[in-house]
């Protein structure tokens, strides 16, 4: 992956690496995830995630801003249908509907651990 790699290219590369058909690339989405490791087992706790657009440059985006102190970010591969379902359930009381302005791509309060569909 380079700074010029698109999210779509990284999805295809990840599928190839895991021995899955690149023809199914449209079923997966690359997500920019913010969270932290918690507890004695240091389990990942997702704070929020955003589905990256196919033409976004994930490595450039990571350089643009850093999460607040105590949090980390990582890229995760999720089944598109699952993150769309999470986004549909998203109720944003803090920003009064800003998630719609963001294309409902941001998901707050996601599951405490990545879904089984997450490939790392």
C-alpha positions in Angstrom: 0.0 0.0 0.0 1.2 3.5 -0.8 -0.2 7.0 -0.4 -1.7 6.8 -3.8 -3.5 3.5 -3.2 -7.3 3.9 -3.2 -9.6 2.1 -0.8 -10.9 -0.1 -3.6 -7.4 -1.2 -4.5 -6.6 -2.0 -0.9 -9.8 -4.1 -0.6 -8.9 -6.1 -3.7 -5.3 -6.6 -2.3 -6.6 -7.8 1.0 -9.0 -10.2 -0.6 -6.2 -11.6 -2.7 -4.0 -11.9 0.4 -6.7 -13.9 2.2 -7.3 -16.1 -0.9 -10.8 -14.7 -1.6 -12.1 -13.8 -5.1 -11.5 -10.2 -6.1 -14.8 -10.4 -7.9 -16.5 -10.0 -4.5 -14.6 -6.7 -3.8 -17.9 -4.8 -4.1 -19.3 -6.8 -1.1 -16.5 -5.4 1.2 -15.8 -1.9 2.5 -12.6 -0.5 3.9 -13.3 1.3 7.2 -11.4 3.9 9.1 -11.8 2.8 12.7 -11.1 4.7 15.9 -10.9 2.8 19.2 -8.6 1.7 22.0 -7.3 -1.4 23.7 -9.0 -1.9 27.1 -8.9 -4.3 30.0 -6.3 -6.8 31.1 -6.7 -8.7 27.9 -6.2 -5.5 25.9 -9.3 -6.2 23.8 -10.0 -3.7 21.0 -13.0 -1.4 21.8 -14.4 0.3 18.8 -15.4 3.9 19.4 -16.6 4.6 15.9 -16.0 3.8 12.2 -16.4 5.4 8.9 -16.7 3.6 5.6 -14.1 5.0 3.1 -15.2 5.9 -0.4 -13.8 3.7 -3.1 -11.6 6.5 -4.4 -10.3 7.8 -1.0 -6.7 7.4 -0.2 -6.6 5.7 3.2 -2.9 6.3 4.0 -3.2 10.0 3.1 -6.2 10.3 5.3 -4.4 8.8 8.3 -1.7 11.4 7.9 -4.2 14.3 7.9 -5.4 13.9 11.5 -4.7 11.8 14.6 -7.3 10.5 17.1 -7.4 12.2 20.5 -5.0 11.0 23.2 -5.6 7.5 24.4 -7.2 6.3 21.1 -5.8 4.6 18.1 -7.0 4.2 14.5 -6.8 1.3 12.2 -8.1 0.2 8.9 -10.5 -2.8 8.9 -12.2 -4.7 6.1 -15.9 -5.2 6.8 -18.8 -6.7 4.8 -20.5 -3.7 3.2 -24.0 -5.0 4.2 -23.0 -5.2 7.9 -21.7 -1.7 8.1 -24.7 -0.4 6.2 -27.0 -2.2 8.8 -25.0 -0.5 11.6 -25.3 2.9 9.9 -29.1 2.4 9.5 -29.4 1.8 13.3 -27.2 4.9 14.1 -29.0 7.4 16.3 -26.9 10.6 16.6 -28.1 12.7 19.5 -24.9 14.7 19.9 -24.6 16.4 16.5 -28.4 16.4 15.7 -28.3 14.6 12.5 -24.8 15.3 11.2 -24.4 11.6 10.4 -26.8 12.2 7.5 -24.6 15.0 6.2 -21.7 12.6 6.3 -23.6 10.1 4.1 -24.5 8.0 7.1 -21.0 6.4 6.8 -20.0 7.1 10.3 -21.1 4.6 12.9 -20.9 5.5 16.6 -21.0 3.0 19.4 -20.2 0.0 17.1 -19.8 -3.5 18.6 -17.2 -3.9 21.3 -15.2 -6.2 19.1 -14.9 -6.3 15.3 -17.5 -8.4 13.6 -16.4 -11.9 12.4 -16.5 -10.5 8.9 -13.6 -8.2 9.7 -10.5 -9.4 7.9 -7.2 -8.2 9.4 
